[in-house]
Every structure is written in structure tokens, then in C-alpha cells.
């Protein structure tokens, strides 16, 4: 397997590299569009701003290569900002179009601030399954497991019918924490910063073939 990581100066690449190496795989840093066609998996990392990352992808023609890869069942995992890029648009620093691989838009979290409810949302949170009964996923084992989150924006208006997804409770607001649609997956949390549970999550993504 060839596991690529989109390479840009604004992403949390080092920790993702270390995690993949720890799991026994050799990560490939991707900054050239021709590399994507040779990969079995692609991780889009998640630190930075939506407009800046989309500009980086477009300037290097990686946006079209990612879209073409998705059409050919490239297994894609977007992490935090990387997950946001999979959707149609974001209102971070104005409105910017995303890769549109998934239906939905990214908006700043709007909640009342208090001691229990702060934006940005930083820290460990448990995730909860929102699947139909008797519908199995290899990610079921992560229900009620804790992952590390660090974000001020979240996905809205996503397609609940077509996606398997998980949410965390943010007082009265639920935030999309994980979803999978075919070969495309996205997690709002950072598995590379979530200890053994995060490593197991990445291992599941790599080994999940459906």
C-alpha cells in the first residue's frame, strides 16, 4: 500500500507521518499531482485556513487529482481542516469553494460561551454513533471513545441519508465528528494526536477495504 499525505507548510504533517510509520507503513509526501494516481490511500491533514489550503491545492493542481482519485476509489481521509475541504464550501474568511466530494458547508460554530461551552472547541470528546440499527461498520468500535479536537468551524447541511456519521454533544449542539461515504472519510478530530485510540483509528482506515 502507498499512503500519501498532502504536503503543505500549514498542515500537521509530522505527527501524521510518525503515526503511519509507527503502524508499519511508509508515508509518501504529496506535492505533485502525478503522485496521487499511484496511491492506495491519501490523507489530507488538518491545520491552517480553508482559503489558504484550497489555494495551495489549486496552485499545484492537486484539487483535480484528488477529485479524479475519488472517482477511482482512492481511499481518502480528511482530518479536521482536511475534512472541511471535502465539502462544497466554507465561510472562513469569506466564502470559498471546496472540493465538493461531499454535500455540505463549513461554518463557524455558533454557541453561547461559558465554562462548559467554549469556541474554539479544544480537548478530548467522546464520539457517538448515529447509524441505523443493525448497520455494521468497522468504525463501530470507536463509539464512546475519546479523541482530541481543536477547531472553531464545523460541517453543516451534510447528507445524513447517504453517510455513516458520528457526532459529539456540544451542549445542545451536535457537531459532525466522523463520516464515511464510499471510499471518502472525514474526521473532525485529530487521530494523530489521540494516543492509542487515534492510532487504532488510522489503522482501521488503512485496512478498511469497502
C-alpha positions as CSV (number, residue, x, y, z in Angstrom):
1,X,0.0,0.0,0.0
2,X,1.1,3.5,-0.8
3,X,-0.3,6.0,1.7
4,X,0.1,9.7,0.7
5,X,0.0,12.8,2.8
6,X,-0.8,16.1,1.2
7,X,2.3,18.2,1.8
8,X,2.0,21.9,2.7
9,X,3.6,24.2,5.3
10,X,0.2,24.8,7.0
11,X,-0.6,21.2,8.0
12,X,0.2,18.9,10.9
13,X,2.2,16.6,8.7
14,X,5.0,15.5,11.1
15,X,2.6,13.8,13.6
16,X,0.7,12.1,10.8
17,X,3.9,10.8,9.3
18,X,5.1,9.4,12.7
19,X,1.7,7.7,13.3
20,X,1.7,6.0,9.9
21,X,5.3,4.9,10.3
22,X,4.5,3.5,13.8
23,X,1.7,1.4,12.2
24,X,4.3,-0.1,9.9
25,X,3.6,1.8,6.6
26,X,5.8,4.1,4.6
27,X,4.1,7.5,4.1
28,X,4.6,9.4,0.8
29,X,4.6,13.2,1.0
30,X,2.5,14.6,-1.9
31,X,3.0,17.9,-3.5
32,X,2.9,16.8,-7.2
33,X,-0.4,16.0,-8.9
34,X,1.0,12.9,-10.7
35,X,1.8,11.1,-7.4
36,X,-1.9,10.8,-6.4
37,X,-2.7,8.3,-9.2
38,X,-0.1,5.9,-7.7
39,X,-1.5,5.9,-4.2
40,X,-3.9,3.5,-2.5
41,X,-4.7,5.9,0.3
42,X,-4.5,9.7,0.7
43,X,-4.6,11.7,4.0
44,X,-5.4,15.4,3.8
45,X,-4.1,16.9,7.0
46,X,-5.8,19.5,9.1
47,X,-4.1,22.6,10.4
48,X,-4.4,26.0,8.7
49,X,-7.1,28.1,7.0
50,X,-9.6,26.8,4.4
51,X,-8.9,29.5,1.7
52,X,-5.1,29.1,2.0
53,X,-5.3,25.3,1.7
54,X,-7.7,25.4,-1.3
55,X,-5.3,27.9,-3.0
56,X,-2.4,25.5,-2.3
57,X,-4.4,22.6,-3.9
58,X,-5.4,24.6,-6.9
59,X,-2.0,26.2,-7.5
60,X,-0.5,22.7,-7.6
61,X,-3.4,21.2,-9.5
62,X,-3.9,18.7,-6.6
63,X,-7.6,19.6,-6.4
64,X,-8.4,17.9,-9.7
65,X,-6.1,15.0,-9.0
66,X,-7.9,14.3,-5.7
67,X,-11.3,14.5,-7.4
68,X,-10.1,12.1,-10.1
69,X,-8.7,9.8,-7.4
70,X,-12.0,9.7,-5.6
71,X,-13.7,8.7,-8.8
72,X,-11.3,5.7,-8.9
73,X,-11.9,4.6,-5.3
74,X,-8.8,6.2,-3.8
75,X,-9.3,5.9,-0.1
76,X,-9.3,9.4,1.2
77,X,-9.2,10.6,4.8
78,X,-9.6,14.3,5.6
79,X,-8.5,15.4,9.1
80,X,-10.1,18.5,10.7
81,X,-9.5,21.2,8.0
82,X,-8.7,18.3,5.6
83,X,-12.3,17.0,6.2
84,X,-13.7,20.5,5.6
85,X,-12.0,20.7,2.2
86,X,-14.0,17.6,1.1
87,X,-17.3,19.6,1.2
88,X,-18.8,22.2,-1.0
89,X,-17.8,25.5,0.7
90,X,-16.6,27.3,3.8
91,X,-17.3,30.7,5.2
92,X,-13.9,31.0,6.9
93,X,-12.5,34.4,5.9
94,X,-15.3,34.8,3.3
95,X,-16.8,32.2,1.1
96,X,-14.5,29.7,-0.6
97,X,-15.5,26.7,-2.7
98,X,-14.2,23.3,-1.6
99,X,-13.6,20.0,-3.4
100,X,-17.3,19.2,-3.4
101,X,-16.7,15.5,-3.0
102,X,-19.4,15.5,-0.2
103,X,-22.5,17.6,0.2
104,X,-22.4,20.2,3.0
105,X,-20.9,23.5,4.0
106,X,-18.5,24.6,6.7
107,X,-19.4,27.3,9.1
108,X,-18.1,28.8,12.4
109,X,-19.5,27.2,15.5
110,X,-22.2,29.5,17.0
111,X,-22.8,28.7,20.6
112,X,-23.1,30.7,23.9
113,X,-19.7,30.8,25.6
114,X,-19.5,29.6,29.2
115,X,-17.2,27.4,31.2
116,X,-18.5,24.2,29.7
117,X,-19.0,25.5,26.2
118,X,-16.1,27.3,24.5
119,X,-15.1,28.2,21.0
120,X,-12.6,27.1,19.7
121,X,-13.6,23.6,20.8
122,X,-10.4,22.2,22.2
123,X,-9.8,18.9,24.1
124,X,-10.9,15.3,24.3
125,X,-14.5,14.4,23.5
126,X,-16.3,11.1,23.1
127,X,-17.9,10.3,19.8
128,X,-21.4,8.7,19.3
129,X,-22.8,6.5,16.6
130,X,-25.7,7.7,14.5
131,X,-26.2,4.7,12.3
132,X,-29.3,2.7,11.6
133,X,-29.8,-0.3,13.8
134,X,-28.1,-3.5,12.6
135,X,-25.9,-1.5,10.2
136,X,-22.4,-2.6,10.8
137,X,-19.2,-0.5,10.3
138,X,-15.6,-1.4,11.4
139,X,-15.6,2.0,13.0
140,X,-18.4,0.9,15.4
141,X,-15.7,0.1,18.0
142,X,-14.9,3.8,18.4
143,X,-18.3,4.7,19.8
144,X,-17.9,6.4,23.1
145,X,-14.1,6.5,22.6
146,X,-12.4,9.9,23.2
147,X,-10.5,11.8,20.5
148,X,-8.7,15.1,20.5
149,X,-10.5,18.1,18.9
150,X,-9.2,21.6,18.1
151,X,-11.5,23.6,15.8
152,X,-13.7,26.7,15.5
153,X,-15.6,25.5,12.4
154,X,-17.8,22.6,11.7
155,X,-19.8,20.9,8.9
156,X,-23.4,21.8,8.3
157,X,-26.1,20.6,6.0
158,X,-24.3,17.3,5.3
159,X,-26.3,14.4,3.8
160,X,-27.3,12.2,6.7
161,X,-29.1,9.7,4.4
162,X,-26.0,8.7,2.4
163,X,-23.3,9.0,5.0
164,X,-22.4,7.0,8.1
165,X,-21.5,9.6,10.7
166,X,-20.7,10.2,14.3
167,X,-21.3,13.3,16.4
168,X,-20.2,14.7,19.7
169,X,-22.5,16.6,22.0
170,X,-21.6,20.3,22.4
171,X,-24.3,21.1,25.0
172,X,-27.4,21.5,22.8
173,X,-25.5,21.4,19.5
174,X,-24.2,18.3,17.8
175,X,-21.0,18.5,15.8
176,X,-20.2,16.2,13.0
177,X,-17.1,14.2,14.2
178,X,-16.8,11.5,11.6
179,X,-18.4,10.4,8.4
180,X,-17.7,7.9,5.6
181,X,-19.2,7.9,2.1
182,X,-17.8,5.1,0.0
183,X,-14.0,5.5,-0.2
184,X,-14.1,9.0,1.3
185,X,-13.8,9.5,5.0
186,X,-13.5,12.6,7.2
187,X,-12.9,13.2,10.9
188,X,-13.2,16.5,12.7
189,X,-10.9,15.2,15.4
190,X,-7.1,14.6,15.2
191,X,-6.4,10.9,15.3
192,X,-2.6,11.6,15.1
193,X,-2.9,13.5,18.5
194,X,-5.3,11.0,20.1
195,X,-2.9,8.4,21.5
196,X,-3.5,4.7,21.1
197,X,-7.2,5.2,20.1
198,X,-6.1,7.5,17.3
199,X,-3.6,5.0,16.1
200,X,-6.2,2.3,16.0
201,X,-8.5,4.6,14.1
202,X,-5.8,5.3,11.4
203,X,-5.1,1.5,11.2
204,X,-8.8,0.9,10.7
205,X,-8.9,3.5,7.9
206,X,-5.9,1.9,6.2
207,X,-7.2,-1.6,6.4
208,X,-10.9,-1.0,5.6
209,X,-11.4,-2.1,2.1
210,X,-15.2,-1.5,1.5
